[in-house]
Amino acid sequence: MINANLENKTALITGAASGIGFATAEMFASLGCKVALNDLPDNKRLTQSVNALLAKGYHAIAAPGDTGNEASATSMVSQAIEDLNGLDYLVNNAGTPGTRKPIPPNDLDTPDAAFWAQLLSVNLLGPWYCTKIALPSLRERNGAIVNTASIAGIAGNGSSSTYCATKAALISLTQEHARAFGPSVRVNAIAPGVVESDWDCRFERTEEMLASIPMKRAGLPIDYAEAILFLCAGGSYITGHILVVDGGLTTGPSAT
């Protein structure tokens, strides 16, 4: 793992009760950062995750709220900044596939208007809501924003065409915000590939599929957390960048 001194730094990480979000919160906290973990208010794992960090002697607080709801996101971010006494890093990681099974792109009936509204609110509007409220504090500290996009937003083939579209839009928003907020705030995104986590939508994973990835395995949450750490605490001349973290999946099948 790369290392950094994050003492006297603060971070708000959305979708942090599990998976990439929790791995990021744990990594930041282990380096001295004060972290606020966000997830839905009714997610019992949020309290468990915060307590797990506190048990290790880390500084962590819960920041419950629905990032896809403007009022809830506004209140949550404002309170987290107050509790942390300022903000250095915002990780917009909360997202949803909205389905437990992949929806083929030729299915135009399953992803109805309500489905589109749900994914747009969480995957795109959520990062926009959180960024809008956090921006003044981030500017004060020359902070950084990292959004969790997806290789589905670059090459498609995600859980649904709707999901791919929202992640492609998040990539565009990342680049727009990088232009708008520089030089005081850097804005980047990671584009994960296959993730070994309890993601809502389950894809069938065969040994053949994993063997086609040059790294020969699915990515672990810590793999993505490390990339987020680099874009927040390092990479001082990097902004508007979409860092693909997929074990080489998008390069094509491995030759061996």
N, C-alpha and C positions, 0 to 999 in steps of 0.2 A: 504493500500500500504506500502511496505517496504520503508525504508528511507536510504539516504546516502548523504554525503557531496561531491558533484562533482565539487566544485569550483576549478578553475585552471585545470580542466580536459577537454579534447576535444574528440569528437566522430564523426565518419563518418558513416552514416546509409544509405544503398542503398535501393531503392524501398520505399522511405520515403514520397511520396506525399499523401499516404492514408494508411488505414488499420494498420497492425502491425507496419510497418515502421514509420508512422506518430505518432502512440501512443508511440513508443519507443523514438522518437525524442522529443516529448513533455514531457515525463516523465524525460528523462535525463536533458533537458533544465530547467525544473522546479526545479531541484536539483542543479542548478548552472553550469551545463556543457555547454561548447560552442559546438554547433552541426552544422554539415554540412549535409543537406538533399539532397540526390541524387534521381533523377528519369530521365526518358527520356527527352531530350531537348524540345520535342514538347508537353509535358504534362503540360497543363495550371494549373493543380492543384498544381504543384510544387511551383510556385510563390505564389499561394493562401495560401498554407500550411506554407511557410516561413513567409509570412506576418502575418499569424495568431499567430505565435510564437513571432514575433517582437512586435505585438500589446500588448502582455502580459508582455513585458519588458524582454523577454529572448534574449539570444545571439544565433542567427541562421543565416546561410547563405545557399544559393542554390549551389548545385554542380551538374549541369546537365551533363548527359553523358550516353552512352549506355554501361552498364557493360558487355554485351555479345560481344562487339567489342573490341579487344585488344587495338587498338590505342586510341579509345575513353575512355576506362576504365583507361588506363595508364595516359592520360592527365587529366582526371577528378580527380583521386586520388592524383596525384602530386599537382594539383592546390589547392585541398581542404586542403592538409597538409600544403601547403605554407600559405594559408589564415588563417588557424587555428593556425599556428606557432607550428606545431607538432601534434602528434596523440597518444591518449591513448587507444581508443577503436575503433574497426572496427566491424560493424554489417553488415554481408553479407546477406541482407534480400530480395533483388530483385529476383523475380522468375516469371515464367509463366506456365500456364497449356497448352497454345497453342490451346485451344479449349473452346468453350462456352458450350458444352454438353459433358458429360462423354463418353469416347470411350471404349466399352467393350473389354476385353483382347483377345477375339477370332476374333476381327476385325483386320486383318493384312494389310488391304489396306488403310484405312484412315490415319494411322500414317506412311506416306511415308518418304523418305529420307530427304526431306526439313523440315518436322515436327520434325524428330529426330535432325536435325542440329540446329533448332531453340531452342529446349528445352535444348540440350546439351550446347549450347553457353551461354544461360542465366542462367540456373540452376546449371551448374557445372563449365564451364570455367570462367564465370563471377566472382564467388568467388575466383577462382584461380588467375585471373588477378589482382583483387583488393588486395588480400593478398600479392602477389608478390611485388607490388609497396609499400604497406604500411608497410611491415615487418621491414625495417631499422628503421623507426620512432617508431614503436611499441616496438622494442627491446631497444631503447634508454630509454623508459619510463616504461619498464616492463609492457607492456600493455596486452590487451586481445582481442581475436577475438571470435565472436559468429556468427555461421551460422544458417540460418533458413532452417531446413530440413523439414521432415513431417513424420507422422506415416505411410504414404503411402510408405516411404522408408524402413520401418520395417516390416509392415504386408501387404503391397499391398493395393488393393481396392481403388486406387486413381482415378484421372480423366482419366488416361490412363496408360497402361503398360510402356510407354515411360517416363511419369512423375515419376512413381514409381522407375524406373531404375535410373533416374538422381538424385533423392533424396537419394536412397540407395548409389549411388556413392559419393554424398556429405557427407554422414555419414562416409564413408570410408576415404574420404579426410580429414575430421575433425580429425579423429584418427591418420592418418599419420602425419598431421601437428602438432598435439599435441606432438608426439614423436620427431619430427624434431626441433621444436622451443623452447621446454622447456630447462631450467627453466625460461628463460627471458620473454617468451610470452605464455600465456595460450590460448588454442583453444578448444572451446566447441560448441555444437549445441543444439537448441531446436527442438523438433518434435511436431508441432501443430497437433491437431485433427480438429474438426469442428470449423470453424471461422465465426463469425458473421461480415461479411464485404462485400464490393463490389468486391469480387474476380471474375475474368473473367468467370470462369466455374461455372455454377449454378447446384447444386444437389437438387433434390426434398427432402424437409425436412418435415416430418410428425410429428405430436405430438407423435406418437408411437416411432419414431426413437429417438427423443430428450429424451423421457421418459426412453429409454434404457441406457442413459448415467447416471452414478451414480450421477453426479452433476445436472442432469435434465435440462440442457441448453447448448446451443452452447457457445463456448469460445468467449469472447470479445477481441478486440485488446489489451486492457490494461492488460488482463490476461497474454498474451504472452510477452508484454513489461516488465512486472514485473519480469518474469523469465529471460529475457535478462539482465535486470538490475542486478539481483543477480549474474549471471555468469560473468558480467563485473566488477562490483564494489565490489562484495563479493566473496565467494568461492575461497579463495586464494590457496587452496590445491586441487582444482578441475580442471582437464584438460583431454581432450580426452573423455569427458562425453556427452552422448546424453540425454538431459532432455526431457522426454515425458510430454507434457502439453496438456492433452486431456479430463480433467474432469472425468477420469477413463474409457473412452470409450474402450481402449484396454484390460481392465480387463474382459470384457464380460458384458452381460446384467445385469442390476440391479435386485436384488431379489424382489424389491417392485415396 
